[in-house]
Amino acid sequence: MEYTFINPNTYFITENVSPSSVLFSFAAPRASIFHIRTTSASGRISNASTKELNIVGRLEIGDLEEGLMHTAECTIETPSTHSTEVPTTLAHSGGDQHRPPQECFSVGPYSVTFKTLDRPTGRPMIHLAVVGDPHISVNRTNRRGRLFVESKLLLQDIAEKLESEQCDVLLIPGDLTDRGSSDELKEAMKSLSGFSGRKYVIPGDHDCGDKQSKKPGSFRLSELAPEGLPFFASLGPFGVLGLDTSSGRLERGQMQELARRLAEENFLLILSHYNLIENPEIIDEDACIENHKETQDLLGRSRARWIIYSGHKNIPVRLNLPRGCQVNASQPNQYPAGYITIQVYEDTVVHQFVPIRSEALRNYSMRMLAEDKSPSFHPIYRYGKLYARSFSYSWKDGGS
């Protein structure tokens, strides 16, 4: 169990894990103190608490044991309903220490389990990030959990954060814009201007303006894909192949280019807006390209190792096959509202899910989704899987 989700007012969720840390998000109906206790399979215990009353927040716990199962328990301590003051036991530093203690009550513990990652070996080689479907919009309304109004600021914040972390390459697997307009593209370029590293973007169905026409290549990304589509870029230990699946299928010429690169490269990163391989964990019928059986056969016969990064449905799930894996990237402006950072080592590719900085916006998006009655917009479905958010992929032996 990766989460306890009662409703958007009460939850305890594992956001990501590393070899030595875990990040949780949480919520309670009233301002509360959150106490979290983790216990590793070997018996090591770590404790952490929020220092002030919170309704929505995050808490990271470090100094964990690598590669082990852990259990985390969260207890929520809340002032009683008749109290109008903060109890002494819950008062933050600098509060009135002479105030008589008021009654409070606790709920929980809510329990989740997670496994820390194994520590990678070898030297770090390159740092990448994948941002799925930013949907940059000039719209002034938010709907179905999608933060259209904040879309430009969210992408700008991610770009600046990646710049500060000295990220080398940013990959965007489609739907950079919401309607494919020139105004949206200009705003997207402004948002990305804070990142000086290499940027590779492919078009999605929303980038093509008239989505019903399904005309591949109708969206011009001249500043981001100057050599046209498909494009190929060499990034030291591997190559990146960008495909145009905005029409919902992979055309013959692109299929041939995919086959050629799989034959020439030892390790290939593939960008596709739609999934190239069907994943049963995604319930939406239009998640895959129409000719996905052909691409799955091609990838299955490949001698190269590969990772596919796709967007479109933006459910954080991962599909493992003998020679590679397909990773669905979250988007920044709809819950779970985040992106992927990728650290490439000599023997391992380590993925981490990074939530946007504002937990309040993530919670607001979750609340909008919870009001939608469609199963494909339920918050827990959108959450995806923890093993798709944080994982290590071995160049030699496949995924972990």
C-alpha positions in Angstrom: 0.0 0.0 0.0 1.5 3.3 -1.2 -1.2 5.6 0.2 -4.1 6.0 2.6 -6.6 8.1 0.7 -10.0 8.7 2.4 -10.9 11.9 0.5 -9.1 15.1 -0.6 -9.3 16.3 3.0 -7.6 13.3 4.6 -4.7 11.3 3.1 -1.2 10.1 3.6 0.7 9.4 0.4 4.2 8.3 -0.6 5.4 10.6 -3.3 8.8 9.2 -4.1 11.8 7.3 -2.6 15.5 7.4 -3.1 18.2 5.1 -1.7 18.2 7.0 1.6 15.0 9.1 1.8 11.3 9.2 1.3 8.9 12.1 0.6 5.3 12.1 1.9 2.3 14.4 1.3 -0.6 14.6 3.7 -3.8 16.4 4.5 -6.3 16.6 7.4 -9.7 18.4 7.6 -8.4 20.7 10.3 -5.1 22.3 11.2 -3.0 19.5 12.8 0.4 18.3 13.7 1.5 15.3 11.7 3.8 12.6 13.3 5.5 10.1 11.0 7.4 7.0 12.1 9.2 4.8 9.6 10.5 1.3 10.4 12.9 -0.6 8.1 12.9 -4.3 7.5 16.0 -4.5 9.7 14.3 -2.7 12.5 15.8 0.8 12.2 13.3 3.5 13.3 13.1 7.1 12.2 10.7 9.8 13.4 9.6 13.2 12.1 6.9 15.7 12.9 5.7 18.9 11.5 6.7 21.9 13.6 3.5 23.8 13.1 -0.2 23.1 12.6 -0.8 22.1 8.9 -3.8 21.2 6.8 -1.9 20.3 3.6 1.8 19.6 3.5 4.8 17.4 2.8 7.5 15.8 5.0 10.7 14.2 3.9 12.6 11.6 6.1 16.2 10.9 5.4 18.9 8.6 6.7 17.0 5.5 5.6 18.6 2.1 4.8 19.0 1.5 1.0 17.2 -1.3 -0.8 14.9 -2.3 2.0 11.2 -2.4 2.6 9.9 0.2 5.1 6.6 0.7 6.9 5.5 4.3 7.7 2.8 5.3 10.1 1.2 8.7 10.3 -0.7 10.0 13.3 -2.6 13.2 13.0 -3.0 15.2 16.2 -5.7 17.9 16.2 -6.9 20.5 18.7 -10.3 19.6 20.0 -13.3 21.2 18.4 -14.1 23.5 21.3 -10.6 24.8 21.6 -10.0 28.2 20.1 -6.3 28.3 21.0 -3.3 26.2 20.0 -2.5 23.7 22.7 0.8 24.1 24.5 1.8 20.6 23.4 1.3 21.6 19.7 2.5 25.2 20.0 5.3 26.2 17.6 8.5 27.7 18.8 8.0 31.2 20.2 4.4 30.5 21.3 3.0 31.3 24.7 4.5 28.6 27.0 2.3 29.7 29.9 -1.0 29.0 28.1 -2.9 26.2 29.8 -3.0 23.0 27.7 -6.2 22.4 25.8 -7.7 19.0 24.9 -6.7 17.5 21.6 -7.4 14.2 19.8 -5.4 12.0 17.5 -6.4 9.9 14.5 -4.5 7.1 12.8 -2.0 5.8 12.5 -2.4 5.5 8.7 0.1 3.0 7.4 1.9 2.8 4.0 4.8 0.6 2.8 7.6 1.4 0.4 11.0 0.1 -0.7 14.1 2.4 -0.9 16.2 2.2 -4.0 19.5 0.5 -4.3 22.4 2.9 -4.4 23.8 3.3 -7.9 27.4 2.5 -8.6 29.8 4.1 -11.0 30.3 7.8 -11.8 27.4 10.1 -12.8 27.4 10.8 -16.5 24.4 13.1 -17.4 21.4 14.7 -15.8 18.0 14.8 -17.7 14.4 15.7 -16.9 11.1 14.7 -18.5 8.1 17.1 -18.3 5.0 15.5 -19.7 2.2 17.6 -21.3 2.7 21.2 -19.9 -0.4 22.3 -21.8 0.6 25.9 -21.8 -2.6 27.9 -22.1 -3.9 31.4 -22.4 -7.1 30.2 -20.9 -8.3 31.9 -17.7 -10.2 29.0 -16.2 -9.2 25.7 -14.6 -11.2 22.5 -15.2 -11.0 18.7 -14.6 -8.0 19.2 -12.3 -6.0 21.0 -14.9 -4.3 24.2 -13.8 -4.5 26.1 -17.1 -4.2 29.5 -15.4 -1.0 28.5 -13.6 0.5 26.5 -16.5 3.0 29.1 -17.6 4.3 29.8 -14.1 4.5 26.1 -13.3 6.7 25.4 -16.4 8.8 28.5 -15.7 9.4 27.4 -12.2 10.5 23.9 -13.3 12.8 25.4 -15.9 14.5 27.6 -13.4 14.8 24.8 -10.8 16.4 22.5 -13.4 18.8 25.3 -14.3 19.8 25.7 -10.7 20.4 22.0 -10.5 22.6 22.1 -13.6 20.4 19.7 -15.5 21.8 19.0 -19.0 18.8 18.0 -21.1 15.0 18.6 -20.9 12.7 16.3 -22.7 9.0 17.1 -23.4 7.0 14.2 -25.0 4.2 16.4 -26.5 1.4 18.7 -25.7 3.7 21.6 -24.9 0.6 23.8 -25.7 -3.1 23.2 -25.1 -4.5 24.4 -28.4 -1.5 24.7 -30.7 -1.8 28.4 -31.1 1.1 30.7 -31.8 0.3 32.7 -28.6 0.6 29.6 -26.5 3.9 28.6 -28.2 5.3 32.1 -27.5 4.3 31.8 -23.9 5.9 28.3 -23.7 9.1 29.6 -25.1 9.2 32.4 -22.5 8.6 29.8 -19.7 11.4 27.6 -21.0 13.8 30.5 -21.4 15.2 30.1 -17.8 16.7 26.8 -18.7 19.9 27.0 -20.8 20.5 23.3 -21.4 19.4 21.4 -24.4 15.6 21.1 -25.0 14.0 18.4 -27.1 10.2 18.6 -27.7 7.9 16.5 -29.9 4.3 17.4 -30.8 1.2 16.0 -29.1 -2.4 15.9 -30.3 -3.1 19.2 -28.5 -0.3 20.9 -30.3 -1.8 20.4 -33.7 -4.6 22.9 -33.4 -7.4 21.0 -35.1 -7.1 17.7 -33.3 -9.9 16.1 -35.4 -7.8 16.4 -38.6 -4.9 14.4 -37.1 -2.3 15.8 -39.4 1.1 14.7 -38.3 3.7 17.4 -38.2 1.2 20.2 -38.5 2.6 21.9 -35.4 5.9 23.6 -36.0 8.6 23.4 -33.3 11.2 25.2 -35.3 13.0 26.5 -32.2 12.9 23.1 -30.4 13.3 20.6 -33.2 15.2 22.5 -35.9 15.9 19.3 -37.9 12.3 18.3 -38.2 10.7 15.0 -37.1 11.7 12.4 -36.4 14.9 13.8 -34.9 18.0 12.0 -33.4 20.5 13.5 -30.9 23.5 11.8 -29.4 23.9 12.4 -25.7 27.2 10.7 -24.9 26.4 7.2 -23.7 23.1 6.9 -25.6 20.9 8.4 -28.3 17.6 10.2 -28.1 15.0 9.6 -30.8 12.0 11.9 -31.1 9.0 10.6 -32.9 5.8 12.4 -34.1 2.8 10.4 -32.9 0.5 13.4 -32.7 -1.8 11.8 -35.3 -2.3 8.7 -33.1 -0.1 6.4 -35.2 3.5 5.9 -36.2 3.8 6.4 -39.9 6.0 4.1 -42.1 9.0 6.4 -42.5 9.2 6.9 -38.7 8.9 3.2 -38.1 11.8 2.6 -40.4 13.8 5.3 -38.6 13.0 3.6 -35.2 14.2 0.3 -36.6 17.4 1.8 -37.9 18.3 3.5 -34.6 17.5 0.3 -32.6 20.0 -1.5 -34.8 22.7 1.1 -34.5 22.5 2.2 -30.8 23.3 0.2 -27.7 21.0 2.3 -25.6 18.2 4.5 -26.9 15.8 6.9 -25.3 12.6 7.3 -27.3 10.1 10.2 -27.1 6.6 9.5 -28.2 3.4 11.3 -27.2 1.2 8.3 -27.4 2.3 5.0 -25.9 4.1 2.8 -28.4 3.2 -0.3 -26.4 -0.2 -1.1 -24.8 -0.1 -0.9 -21.0 -3.1 -2.7 -19.3 -2.8 -0.3 -16.3 -4.1 2.6 -18.4 -7.9 2.3 -18.7 -8.2 4.9 -21.4 -8.8 3.4 -24.9 -6.8 6.0 -26.8 -3.6 5.7 -24.8 -1.7 3.9 -27.6 -0.9 4.5 -31.2 -3.2 2.6 -33.6 -0.3 0.4 -34.8 1.2 -0.4 -31.4 1.4 -4.2 -32.1 3.9 -3.5 -34.9 6.0 -1.3 -32.7 5.9 -3.8 -29.8 7.1 -6.5 -32.1 9.9 -4.3 -33.4 11.0 -3.3 -29.9 10.8 -6.9 -28.7 13.2 -8.1 -31.4 15.7 -5.3 -30.8 19.2 -6.0 -29.6 19.5 -2.6 -28.1 18.2 -1.5 -24.7 15.7 1.3 -24.7 13.4 3.4 -22.6 10.3 5.1 -24.0 9.0 8.3 -22.4 5.4 9.1 -23.3 2.8 11.6 -22.2 -0.8 12.0 -23.4 -2.6 10.2 -20.5 0.0 11.2 -17.9 -0.6 8.4 -15.5 2.7 7.5 -13.8 2.9 3.9 -14.7 5.7 1.8 -16.1 5.7 -1.3 -18.4 8.8 -3.6 -18.3 9.8 -5.7 -21.3 12.9 -7.9 -21.7 14.9 -5.2 -23.5 13.4 -2.0 -22.2 10.6 -0.2 -20.4 7.9 2.4 -21.2 7.5 5.2 -18.7 4.4 7.5 -18.7 5.3 11.0 -17.5 3.2 13.0 -15.2 2.3 16.6 -16.1 3.0 19.6 -14.0 -0.5 21.2 -14.1 -2.7 18.2 -13.2 -2.5 15.9 -10.2 -0.1 14.3 -9.3 1.4 17.5 -10.8 5.2 16.9 -11.2 7.9 15.8 -13.5 10.8 13.2 -13.7 14.4 13.8 -13.1 16.9 11.2 -14.5 20.4 10.7 -13.3 22.5 8.5 -15.6 25.3 6.6 -14.1 27.8 4.2 -15.7 25.6 1.2 -15.0 22.2 2.6 -14.0 19.5 5.1 -14.9 17.8 6.4 -11.7 14.4 8.0 -12.0 12.8 10.3 -9.4 9.4 11.9 -9.4 9.5 15.6 -8.3 6.2 17.3 -7.3 5.7 20.9 -8.3 6.7 23.2 -5.4 3.2 24.2 -4.4 1.5 21.4 -2.4 -1.6 23.7 -2.2 -2.0 23.7 -6.0 -1.5 19.9 -6.1 -4.3 19.5 -3.5 -6.5 21.9 -5.4 -6.1 19.9 -8.6 -6.9 16.7 -6.6 -10.0 18.3 -5.3 -11.2 19.2 -8.8 -10.5 15.6 -10.0 -12.5 14.2 -7.0 -15.5 16.1 -8.1 -15.4 14.5 -11.6 -17.3 11.2 -11.7 -15.3 9.7 -14.6 -13.0 6.8 -13.4 -10.2 8.1 -15.6 -10.1 11.3 -13.5 -10.2 9.7 -10.0 -7.2 11.0 -7.9 -5.9 7.5 -7.1 -6.0 6.5 -10.7 -4.1 9.7 -11.6 -1.6 8.9 -8.8 -0.4 5.9 -10.8 2.3 3.6 -9.2 5.2 4.3 -6.9 7.4 1.9 -8.9 6.9 4.2 -11.9 7.7 7.3 -10.0 11.0 6.2 -8.5 13.1 3.4 -9.8 16.5 2.3 -11.1 17.0 0.8 -14.5 20.1 -1.2 -15.2 21.8 -0.9 -18.6 22.8 -4.5 -18.4 20.1 -6.4 -16.6 16.9 -4.4 -17.2 14.7 -2.6 -14.7 14.5 -3.1 -10.9 
